[in-house]
């Protein structure tokens, strides 16, 4: 790292981050060997895969920085930087191969580190650098980095589409909420109208009951008058029954003169 610091502080910083990830991967795979639960092993493997993706991104940044500085460095420096990058790729590929072994052991769905249209290069990712030339390593690494960029772009599009769908869903929910609010207001108005109508019906009921009582009382009075009239006609000499106003008194019986003798 001290040598890289003399060339570029950014290269030294990137190398330091990559080395930290390599140490974390080494410790993570050692820990993975001791985990017996399959679910925990799967989660641990996913975490290690994320670290390998981050490591690959840093190696690509390292390669870009090397290319930017290539014109100002001498041949020996450029060779040293190229060998360091190849060494990083080799170590990363060894962890990729180790990950694939654990994934097949767990009999889970294959977790692809370098997903995308370039899946034909998946086997090249696990090849050891000793079986490839320097140029092959560089080309393979560049292809994998390009494929990762394409996969990231696709992921961004998916995220954007998801955000758009979420916004449309939120707008639809807002419209439905407003509609529900209007319905609630209308129901409140209907409830108020029903209460008012119920009150009017009760008042009408009381008025009808009062009218019925009056009609019943009048009917009783009429029956009484009719009864008195009938009794008066049948027994006109009954003094217990007073004459009804407006009704002529009964005719007195007359005695003939010749009957007096």
C-alpha positions in Angstrom: 0.0 0.0 0.0 2.9 2.3 0.7 4.1 1.8 -2.9 0.7 2.7 -4.2 0.5 5.8 -2.0 3.5 7.1 -3.8 1.7 6.7 -7.1 -1.8 7.7 -6.2 -3.6 8.1 -2.9 -6.9 7.0 -4.5 -5.3 3.7 -5.7 -4.0 3.1 -2.2 -7.4 3.8 -0.7 -9.1 1.4 -3.1 -6.6 -1.3 -2.4 -7.1 -0.9 1.3 -10.9 -1.3 0.9 -10.4 -4.4 -1.3 -8.1 -5.9 1.3 -10.6 -5.3 4.0 -13.3 -7.1 2.0 -10.9 -10.0 1.3 -10.3 -10.4 5.1 -14.1 -10.2 5.7 -14.6 -12.9 3.1 -12.0 -15.1 4.6 -13.5 -14.8 8.1 -17.0 -15.2 6.7 -16.3 -18.5 4.9 -14.6 -19.8 8.0 -17.7 -18.9 10.0 -19.9 -20.5 7.3 -18.2 -23.8 7.9 -19.4 -23.8 11.5 -23.0 -22.9 10.8 -25.3 -26.0 10.8 -28.7 -24.4 10.2 -29.4 -24.2 6.5 -31.3 -21.0 6.6 -28.5 -19.2 8.5 -26.0 -20.7 6.1 -28.0 -19.3 3.2 -28.2 -15.8 4.7 -24.5 -15.8 5.5 -23.8 -16.9 1.9 -25.9 -14.0 0.6 -24.0 -11.5 2.7 -20.7 -12.9 1.4 -22.0 -12.6 -2.1 -22.8 -8.9 -1.5 -19.3 -8.3 -0.3 -17.9 -10.0 -3.5 -20.1 -7.7 -5.6 -18.7 -4.7 -3.7 -15.2 -6.0 -4.2 -15.7 -6.4 -7.9 -16.9 -2.8 -8.2 -13.8 -1.6 -6.4 -11.5 -3.7 -8.7 -13.2 -2.0 -11.6 -12.6 1.4 -10.0 -9.0 0.4 -9.5 -8.6 -0.6 -13.2 -10.1 2.8 -14.3 -7.7 4.7 -12.1 -4.8 2.7 -13.4 -5.8 3.5 -17.0 -6.0 7.2 -16.1 -2.5 7.1 -14.7 -1.0 4.8 -17.3 0.3 7.6 -19.5 2.2 9.2 -16.7 3.8 6.0 -15.3 6.8 4.1 -16.5 6.6 0.6 -17.8 7.7 -1.0 -14.6 5.0 0.8 -12.6 2.3 -0.1 -15.1 3.4 -3.7 -15.0 3.3 -3.7 -11.2 -0.2 -2.2 -11.2 -1.4 -4.7 -13.8 0.0 -7.6 -11.7 -1.7 -6.3 -8.6 -5.0 -6.1 -10.4 -4.6 -9.6 -11.7 -3.8 -10.8 -8.2 -7.0 -9.1 -6.9 -9.1 -10.8 -9.7 -7.5 -14.2 -8.9 -8.3 -13.9 -5.2 -11.9 -12.8 -5.9 -12.4 -15.7 -8.3 -11.2 -18.1 -5.7 -13.9 -16.8 -3.3 -16.5 -17.0 -6.2 -15.6 -20.7 -6.6 -15.9 -21.3 -2.9 -19.3 -19.6 -2.9 -20.5 -21.9 -5.7 -19.3 -24.9 -3.7 -21.3 -23.9 -0.7 -24.3 -22.9 -2.8 -24.4 -26.4 -4.4 -24.0 -28.0 -1.0 -27.0 -26.1 0.3 -29.0 -27.2 -2.8 -30.4 -23.7 -3.1 -31.0 -21.6 -6.1 -27.7 -20.6 -7.7 -26.6 -17.1 -6.6 -25.0 -15.4 -9.5 -22.4 -12.8 -8.7 -22.0 -11.7 -12.3 -25.6 -11.9 -13.6 -26.8 -10.5 -16.9 -26.6 -11.4 -20.6 -23.0 -12.5 -20.3 -23.7 -15.7 -18.3 -21.5 -17.6 -20.8 -18.5 -16.1 -18.9 -19.6 -17.5 -15.6 -17.2 -20.4 -15.8 -14.4 -18.0 -16.6 -15.0 -16.2 -13.3 -13.9 -19.3 -11.4 -10.8 -20.0 -13.4 -7.5 -19.5 -11.6 -5.2 -16.9 -12.9 -2.5 -19.5 -13.3 -4.5 -21.1 -16.2 -5.0 -17.8 -18.0 -2.6 -15.3 -19.6 -2.4 -11.7 -18.3 -4.4 -10.4 -21.3 -7.1 -13.0 -20.8 -7.4 -12.0 -17.2 -7.7 -8.4 -18.1 -10.2 -9.0 -20.8 -12.3 -11.3 -18.6 -12.2 -8.8 -15.8 -13.3 -6.0 -18.1 -16.1 -8.1 -19.5 -17.4 -9.0 -16.1 -17.2 -5.3 -15.0 -19.1 -4.2 -18.1 -21.8 -6.9 -17.5 -22.1 -5.7 -13.9 -22.7 -2.1 -15.1 -25.4 -3.4 -17.4 -27.0 -5.3 -14.6 -26.9 -2.2 -12.4 -28.6 -0.2 -15.2 -31.3 -2.8 -15.5 -31.8 -2.7 -11.8 -32.1 1.1 -11.9 -34.8 0.8 -14.6 -36.7 -1.8 -12.5 -36.5 0.5 -9.4 -37.7 3.5 -11.4 -40.6 1.4 -12.8 -41.4 0.3 -9.3 -41.4 3.9 -8.1 -43.7 4.9 -10.9 -46.1 2.1 -10.0 -46.0 3.2 -6.4 -46.8 6.8 -7.3 -49.8 5.7 -9.5 -51.0 3.4 -6.7 -50.7 6.3 -4.2 -52.7 8.6 -6.5 -55.4 5.9 -6.9 -55.6 5.5 -3.1 -55.9 9.2 -2.6 -58.8 9.4 -5.1 -60.5 6.5 -3.4 -60.0 8.2 0.0 -61.6 11.4 -1.3 -64.5 9.3 -2.7 -64.9 7.5 0.6 -65.0 10.9 2.3 -67.7 12.1 0.1 -69.7 8.9 0.7 -69.4 9.4 4.4 -70.6 13.0 4.2 -73.6 11.8 2.1 -74.4 9.1 4.6 -74.3 11.6 7.4 -76.8 13.8 5.5 -79.0 10.8 4.9 -78.8 9.8 8.6 -79.9 13.4 9.6 -82.8 13.3 7.1 -83.9 9.9 8.5 -83.8 11.3 12.1 -85.9 14.3 11.0 -88.4 12.0 9.2 -88.7 9.7 12.2 -89.4 12.7 14.4 -92.2 13.9 12.0 -93.7 10.4 11.9 -93.8 10.3 15.7 -95.5 13.7 15.8 -98.0 12.6 13.2 -98.6 9.4 15.2 -99.4 11.4 18.3 -101.7 13.7 16.4 -103.5 10.7 14.9 -103.9 9.1 18.3 -105.4 12.4 19.7 -107.8 12.6 16.8 -108.9 9.0 17.4 -109.6 9.7 21.0 -111.7 12.7 20.1 -113.6 10.7 17.5 -114.2 7.9 20.1 -115.5 10.4 22.6 -117.8 11.9 20.1 -119.0 8.5 19.1 -119.8 7.7 22.8 -121.7 10.9 23.2 -123.7 10.2 20.0 -124.5 6.7 21.3 -125.6 8.2 24.6 -127.9 10.7 22.9 -129.4 8.0 20.7 -130.0 5.8 23.7 -131.7 8.6 25.6 -134.0 9.3 22.6 -134.9 5.7 22.3 -135.7 5.4 26.0 -137.8 8.6 25.9 -139.8 7.4 23.0 -140.4 4.0 24.5 -141.3 5.3 28.0 -142.4 8.9 27.6 -143.7 9.1 31.2 -140.4 8.3 32.8 -139.6 11.3 34.9 -136.1 10.2 35.7 -135.0 11.2 32.2 -135.0 14.9 31.5 -136.3 16.2 28.3 -133.8 16.6 25.6 -133.4 20.2 24.5 -135.0 20.7 21.1 -137.1 17.5 21.3 -140.8 18.1 21.7 -142.4 16.6 24.9 -144.7 13.6 24.5 -148.4 14.3 23.7 -150.7 14.1 26.7 -153.5 11.6 26.4 -157.0 13.2 26.1 -160.1 12.0 27.8 -163.4 12.1 26.0 -166.3 13.9 27.6 -168.7 11.0 27.2 -166.3 8.8 29.0 -166.4 11.0 32.1 -169.9 10.2 32.8 
